[in-house]
Amino acid sequence: MIMYKVKVNNHQTFDIETRDNNLRVNGSAIHLDTVRLSQSQFHVIHNNRSYNIEIVDEDKAGKSMAIKVNGNLHQVLLEDQFDRLLKRLGLDNMSGAKVKDIKAPMPGLVLSIIAREGQEIKKGESLLVLEAMKMENILKSPADGVIQKISVDIGDKVEKNQVLITF
């Protein structure tokens, strides 16, 4: 049995339980007739109503996703029994990774630097563009932080694992 707390659009919360292909929502059994149309699209019939569902964005590590149901966008957050245990033990905030620096994932050429020293950065924000194997790669911040030092300039050739930005 797997149990989740599901929060939709930061205000509606549902208790979801799955066991042997059976689904219960807030304690009530639910039957869904589901057809997968593609990797991210589904057609669902529930209580003689038809729903077109598309997974727009998925963050498996953050246990969140953006889905469209009949064209309406919803933000969904999942919390399982392990998340609840970490919260009870007061360890839930330890998952925010502390990042000291950003290193070059491959050898390449610095095409542009988007971030600036002293700038406060949020997770997912673009930092710089690195050209490697004739492709432009935008390096993004893996966590929130403040940039202390940018160790490269536009036009610099960098090696794999070379420190580019220090937080």
PASEBA-1860 file (N, C-alpha, C; in nm, 3 decimals):
! residues 167
1> MIMYKVKV> 0.084/-0.117/0.000/0.000/0.000/0.000/0.089/0.124/0.000 ~ 0.053/0.221/-0.083/0.125/0.348/-0.088/0.024/0.458/-0.056 ~ 0.064/0.548/0.035/-0.024/0.658/0.074/0.045/0.791/0.047 ~ -0.031/0.883/-0.012/0.020/1.016/-0.042/-0.076/1.120/0.012 ~ -0.021/1.233/0.046/-0.099/1.356/0.064/-0.070/1.436/-0.061 ~ -0.175/1.475/-0.131/-0.160/1.548/-0.256/-0.221/1.687/-0.237 ~ -0.140/1.789/-0.264/-0.187/1.927/-0.253/-0.198/1.983/-0.395 ~ -0.317/2.035/-0.428/-0.342/2.090/-0.561/-0.357/2.242/-0.550
9> NNHQTFDI> -0.279/2.313/-0.631/-0.283/2.460/-0.636/-0.264/2.523/-0.498 ~ -0.186/2.457/-0.413/-0.151/2.507/-0.279/-0.269/2.529/-0.185 ~ -0.386/2.470/-0.215/-0.494/2.487/-0.119/-0.581/2.363/-0.100 ~ -0.605/2.283/-0.200/-0.684/2.162/-0.183/-0.591/2.046/-0.151 ~ -0.623/1.969/-0.046/-0.541/1.855/-0.007/-0.626/1.729/-0.011 ~ -0.567/1.623/-0.067/-0.635/1.495/-0.078/-0.546/1.386/-0.020 ~ -0.606/1.287/0.046/-0.535/1.168/0.090/-0.557/1.062/-0.017 ~ -0.449/1.015/-0.079/-0.455/0.916/-0.186/-0.392/0.787/-0.136
17> ETRDNNLR> -0.461/0.677/-0.159/-0.410/0.546/-0.120/-0.421/0.452/-0.240 ~ -0.312/0.385/-0.273/-0.314/0.286/-0.380/-0.274/0.151/-0.323 ~ -0.349/0.048/-0.363/-0.320/-0.088/-0.320/-0.374/-0.184/-0.426 ~ -0.286/-0.266/-0.482/-0.326/-0.366/-0.582/-0.411/-0.306/-0.693 ~ -0.367/-0.197/-0.753/-0.437/-0.128/-0.861/-0.572/-0.071/-0.820 ~ -0.598/-0.060/-0.690/-0.720/0.005/-0.641/-0.681/0.142/-0.587 ~ -0.769/0.238/-0.610/-0.742/0.376/-0.573/-0.849/0.425/-0.476 ~ -0.803/0.489/-0.368/-0.895/0.551/-0.272/-0.854/0.697/-0.256
25> VNGSAIHL> -0.952/0.786/-0.261/-0.929/0.928/-0.241/-1.012/0.971/-0.122 ~ -0.945/1.024/-0.020/-1.011/1.063/0.105/-1.098/0.951/0.161 ~ -1.050/0.826/0.148/-1.120/0.710/0.203/-1.222/0.646/0.112 ~ -1.258/0.711/0.001/-1.359/0.655/-0.090/-1.293/0.589/-0.210 ~ -1.344/0.470/-0.247/-1.292/0.400/-0.364/-1.327/0.478/-0.490 ~ -1.230/0.487/-0.580/-1.247/0.561/-0.705/-1.213/0.467/-0.820 ~ -1.297/0.466/-0.924/-1.267/0.387/-1.043/-1.243/0.484/-1.159 ~ -1.126/0.472/-1.220/-1.090/0.555/-1.335/-1.068/0.465/-1.456
33> DTVRLSQS> -1.126/0.502/-1.567/-1.098/0.434/-1.694/-0.994/0.521/-1.765 ~ -0.869/0.473/-1.769/-0.758/0.554/-1.816/-0.693/0.494/-1.940 ~ -0.666/0.581/-2.039/-0.593/0.541/-2.159/-0.476/0.636/-2.175 ~ -0.355/0.581/-2.188/-0.235/0.663/-2.212/-0.229/0.693/-2.362 ~ -0.227/0.823/-2.397/-0.221/0.864/-2.536/-0.078/0.886/-2.583 ~ 0.007/0.931/-2.491/0.148/0.953/-2.521/0.222/0.947/-2.388 ~ 0.351/0.980/-2.390/0.430/0.977/-2.268/0.374/1.070/-2.161 ~ 0.314/1.182/-2.204/0.267/1.281/-2.107/0.118/1.312/-2.117
41> QFHVIHNN> 0.044/1.240/-2.201/-0.098/1.269/-2.218/-0.184/1.146/-2.191 ~ -0.298/1.171/-2.124/-0.388/1.064/-2.086/-0.532/1.108/-2.114 ~ -0.618/1.009/-2.136/-0.761/1.034/-2.141/-0.822/0.952/-2.029 ~ -0.903/1.017/-1.943/-0.960/0.952/-1.826/-1.112/0.974/-1.827 ~ -1.185/0.865/-1.796/-1.329/0.876/-1.776/-1.356/0.840/-1.630 ~ -1.428/0.932/-1.562/-1.466/0.912/-1.422/-1.609/0.960/-1.405 ~ -1.696/0.873/-1.353/-1.838/0.906/-1.335/-1.901/0.959/-1.464 ~ -1.872/0.891/-1.576/-1.926/0.924/-1.708/-1.885/1.062/-1.758
49> RSYNIEIV> -1.777/1.118/-1.703/-1.723/1.245/-1.751/-1.585/1.220/-1.808 ~ -1.555/1.290/-1.916/-1.430/1.272/-1.988/-1.331/1.383/-1.950 ~ -1.204/1.341/-1.929/-1.098/1.436/-1.891/-0.976/1.412/-1.979 ~ -0.923/1.519/-2.037/-0.795/1.513/-2.108/-0.689/1.569/-2.014 ~ -0.588/1.486/-1.985/-0.486/1.523/-1.888/-0.350/1.524/-1.956 ~ -0.274/1.630/-1.932/-0.138/1.642/-1.987/-0.043/1.680/-1.875 ~ 0.067/1.605/-1.863/0.172/1.641/-1.769/0.260/1.743/-1.839 ~ 0.257/1.867/-1.790/0.329/1.977/-1.854/0.473/1.982/-1.805
57> DEDKAGKS> 0.492/1.963/-1.674/0.625/1.969/-1.614/0.628/1.876/-1.494 ~ 0.741/1.807/-1.474/0.752/1.713/-1.363/0.889/1.728/-1.297 ~ 0.888/1.744/-1.165/1.010/1.750/-1.086/1.007/1.633/-0.989 ~ 1.070/1.522/-1.030/1.064/1.401/-0.948/1.133/1.420/-0.814 ~ 1.244/1.492/-0.812/1.316/1.514/-0.686/1.232/1.599/-0.591 ~ 1.166/1.699/-0.642/1.083/1.786/-0.560/0.942/1.734/-0.540 ~ 0.911/1.621/-0.603/0.779/1.558/-0.596/0.668/1.657/-0.629 ~ 0.686/1.726/-0.742/0.584/1.821/-0.785/0.568/1.810/-0.936
65> MAIKVNGN> 0.454/1.856/-0.983/0.429/1.858/-1.127/0.324/1.962/-1.161 ~ 0.327/2.003/-1.286/0.225/2.090/-1.340/0.147/2.005/-1.440 ~ 0.015/2.000/-1.423/-0.068/1.922/-1.515/-0.182/2.009/-1.567 ~ -0.225/1.978/-1.688/-0.342/2.042/-1.745/-0.454/1.940/-1.746 ~ -0.569/1.978/-1.694/-0.688/1.895/-1.697/-0.792/1.972/-1.778 ~ -0.824/1.919/-1.897/-0.917/1.986/-1.989/-0.875/2.131/-2.014 ~ -0.744/2.152/-2.027/-0.690/2.284/-2.061/-0.662/2.374/-1.942 ~ -0.701/2.336/-1.821/-0.678/2.417/-1.700/-0.552/2.369/-1.630
73> LHQVLLED> -0.459/2.460/-1.603/-0.331/2.426/-1.543/-0.344/2.416/-1.391 ~ -0.283/2.309/-1.334/-0.284/2.286/-1.190/-0.143/2.249/-1.144 ~ -0.103/2.302/-1.028/0.024/2.265/-0.964/-0.007/2.159/-0.860 ~ 0.068/2.047/-0.864/0.043/1.935/-0.775/0.170/1.902/-0.698 ~ 0.157/1.892/-0.564/0.269/1.853/-0.477/0.233/1.721/-0.410 ~ 0.327/1.625/-0.411/0.307/1.495/-0.348/0.389/1.486/-0.219 ~ 0.331/1.425/-0.118/0.403/1.399/0.006/0.374/1.254/0.044 ~ 0.478/1.172/0.057/0.458/1.032/0.095/0.490/1.012/0.242
81> QFDRLLKR> 0.483/0.887/0.287/0.505/0.858/0.429/0.647/0.894/0.473 ~ 0.744/0.888/0.383/0.881/0.922/0.419/0.897/1.073/0.440 ~ 0.829/1.151/0.357/0.830/1.297/0.376/0.769/1.334/0.510 ~ 0.658/1.267/0.546/0.592/1.295/0.674/0.682/1.255/0.791 ~ 0.753/1.143/0.778/0.846/1.100/0.883/0.958/1.201/0.902 ~ 1.017/1.248/0.790/1.123/1.349/0.799/1.073/1.477/0.865 ~ 0.949/1.515/0.834/0.890/1.634/0.893/0.873/1.617/1.044 ~ 0.824/1.498/1.086/0.805/1.471/1.229/0.939/1.474/1.304
89> LGLDNMSG> 1.044/1.428/1.238/1.176/1.425/1.301/1.249/1.559/1.290 ~ 1.189/1.655/1.219/1.250/1.786/1.203/1.363/1.788/1.103 ~ 1.366/1.688/1.015/1.474/1.679/0.916/1.429/1.719/0.776 ~ 1.309/1.772/0.762/1.256/1.803/0.630/1.328/1.918/0.560 ~ 1.390/2.010/0.633/1.459/2.122/0.570/1.602/2.090/0.531 ~ 1.649/1.971/0.568/1.787/1.934/0.536/1.802/1.893/0.391 ~ 1.690/1.873/0.320/1.698/1.829/0.181/1.744/1.941/0.088 ~ 1.735/2.068/0.132/1.781/2.178/0.049/1.932/2.175/0.036
97> AKVKDIKA> 1.980/2.137/-0.078/2.123/2.117/-0.099/2.198/2.250/-0.090 ~ 2.309/2.248/-0.022/2.398/2.363/-0.017/2.498/2.347/-0.131 ~ 2.500/2.444/-0.218/2.588/2.438/-0.333/2.701/2.537/-0.312 ~ 2.825/2.490/-0.325/2.940/2.579/-0.308/2.984/2.638/-0.442 ~ 2.979/2.557/-0.547/3.023/2.609/-0.676/2.959/2.533/-0.792 ~ 2.969/2.595/-0.908/2.922/2.534/-1.033/3.047/2.503/-1.114 ~ 3.056/2.378/-1.158/3.170/2.334/-1.238/3.125/2.305/-1.380 ~ 3.217/2.316/-1.472/3.187/2.287/-1.613/3.156/2.138/-1.627
105> PMPGLVLS> 3.041/2.105/-1.685/3.006/1.964/-1.701/3.084/1.897/-1.813 ~ 3.148/1.978/-1.899/3.225/1.928/-2.013/3.318/2.039/-2.060 ~ 3.420/2.006/-2.139/3.505/2.112/-2.194/3.423/2.198/-2.290 ~ 3.453/2.326/-2.295/3.378/2.412/-2.386/3.426/2.555/-2.384 ~ 3.344/2.641/-2.444/3.375/2.783/-2.459/3.263/2.863/-2.395 ~ 3.298/2.959/-2.309/3.198/3.044/-2.243/3.148/3.146/-2.345 ~ 3.019/3.135/-2.383/2.961/3.227/-2.481/2.904/3.353/-2.416 ~ 2.837/3.334/-2.302/2.784/3.451/-2.232/2.769/3.419/-2.084
113> IIAREGQE> 2.772/3.525/-2.005/2.755/3.513/-1.860/2.630/3.593/-1.825 ~ 2.531/3.524/-1.774/2.401/3.586/-1.746/2.399/3.644/-1.605 ~ 2.456/3.572/-1.510/2.456/3.613/-1.370/2.571/3.711/-1.341 ~ 2.560/3.781/-1.229/2.662/3.878/-1.188/2.705/3.848/-1.044 ~ 2.828/3.883/-1.010/2.876/3.866/-0.873/2.789/3.948/-0.778 ~ 2.757/3.887/-0.662/2.672/3.952/-0.563/2.524/3.933/-0.588 ~ 2.490/3.875/-0.702/2.349/3.856/-0.736/2.289/3.740/-0.658 ~ 2.166/3.759/-0.609/2.093/3.652/-0.542/2.023/3.569/-0.649
121> IKKGESLL> 2.047/3.438/-0.645/1.998/3.347/-0.748/1.900/3.248/-0.687 ~ 1.795/3.218/-0.762/1.698/3.115/-0.723/1.727/2.988/-0.801 ~ 1.688/2.876/-0.745/1.705/2.746/-0.810/1.640/2.751/-0.949 ~ 1.715/2.705/-1.049/1.663/2.698/-1.186/1.694/2.820/-1.271 ~ 1.747/2.927/-1.211/1.780/3.047/-1.289/1.904/3.021/-1.373 ~ 1.906/3.079/-1.493/2.020/3.064/-1.585/2.140/3.142/-1.533 ~ 2.259/3.079/-1.544/2.381/3.141/-1.494/2.474/3.182/-1.608 ~ 2.500/3.088/-1.700/2.587/3.118/-1.813/2.561/3.021/-1.927
129> VLEAMKME> 2.612/3.057/-2.045/2.596/2.972/-2.164/2.733/2.919/-2.202 ~ 2.741/2.786/-2.213/2.866/2.717/-2.247/2.846/2.643/-2.378 ~ 2.934/2.671/-2.476/2.927/2.600/-2.603/3.018/2.478/-2.595 ~ 2.962/2.361/-2.627/3.038/2.237/-2.626/2.988/2.150/-2.740 ~ 3.077/2.099/-2.818/3.044/2.014/-2.933/2.941/2.081/-3.024 ~ 2.961/2.211/-3.051/2.878/2.293/-3.139/2.734/2.307/-3.091 ~ 2.713/2.287/-2.960/2.581/2.306/-2.901/2.592/2.406/-2.787 ~ 2.492/2.492/-2.774/2.488/2.588/-2.664/2.416/2.525/-2.546
137> NILKSPAD> 2.481/2.525/-2.430/2.424/2.468/-2.308/2.408/2.577/-2.204 ~ 2.285/2.597/-2.158/2.260/2.695/-2.054/2.276/2.625/-1.920 ~ 2.369/2.672/-1.838/2.390/2.615/-1.706/2.301/2.691/-1.608 ~ 2.222/2.615/-1.531/2.127/2.674/-1.437/2.166/2.643/-1.294 ~ 2.119/2.724/-1.204/2.151/2.707/-1.063/2.076/2.587/-1.005 ~ 2.147/2.496/-0.937/2.082/2.381/-0.876/2.015/2.413/-0.742 ~ 2.039/2.535/-0.689/1.982/2.574/-0.559/1.981/2.725/-0.548 ~ 1.914/2.776/-0.447/1.915/2.919/-0.417/2.051/2.956/-0.359
145> GVIQKISV> 2.094/3.080/-0.382/2.221/3.125/-0.326/2.259/3.264/-0.374 ~ 2.374/3.309/-0.331/2.429/3.438/-0.373/2.564/3.411/-0.439 ~ 2.585/3.469/-0.556/2.710/3.447/-0.630/2.821/3.530/-0.566 ~ 2.925/3.460/-0.522/3.040/3.528/-0.463/3.142/3.565/-0.571 ~ 3.170/3.470/-0.661/3.276/3.494/-0.759/3.244/3.422/-0.889 ~ 3.266/3.491/-1.000/3.258/3.430/-1.132/3.402/3.417/-1.181 ~ 3.447/3.294/-1.200/3.588/3.266/-1.228/3.624/3.263/-1.375 ~ 3.530/3.292/-1.463/3.556/3.288/-1.607/3.505/3.416/-1.672
153> DIGDKVEK> 3.552/3.440/-1.794/3.506/3.553/-1.875/3.450/3.501/-2.006 ~ 3.375/3.585/-2.073/3.323/3.548/-2.205/3.442/3.521/-2.297 ~ 3.435/3.409/-2.371/3.542/3.371/-2.462/3.644/3.275/-2.402 ~ 3.637/3.252/-2.270/3.731/3.158/-2.206/3.700/3.015/-2.248 ~ 3.807/2.938/-2.270/3.793/2.794/-2.291/3.806/2.729/-2.154 ~ 3.714/2.636/-2.123/3.715/2.572/-1.992/3.726/2.421/-2.008 ~ 3.779/2.359/-1.906/3.794/2.214/-1.902/3.683/2.154/-1.816 ~ 3.659/2.027/-1.833/3.559/1.958/-1.753/3.596/1.969/-1.605
161> NQVLITF> 3.497/1.995/-1.520/3.512/2.010/-1.375/3.583/2.137/-1.330 ~ 3.612/2.228/-1.423/3.671/2.357/-1.385/3.563/2.440/-1.314 ~ 3.598/2.503/-1.203/3.503/2.586/-1.128/3.474/2.711/-1.211 ~ 3.343/2.736/-1.236/3.300/2.851/-1.314/3.245/2.962/-1.223 ~ 3.163/2.920/-1.125/3.096/3.016/-1.037/3.102/2.961/-0.893 ~ 3.131/3.049/-0.798/3.134/3.012/-0.657/3.021/3.085/-0.585 ~ 2.946/3.010/-0.501/2.837/3.066/-0.422/2.885/3.103/-0.284
END
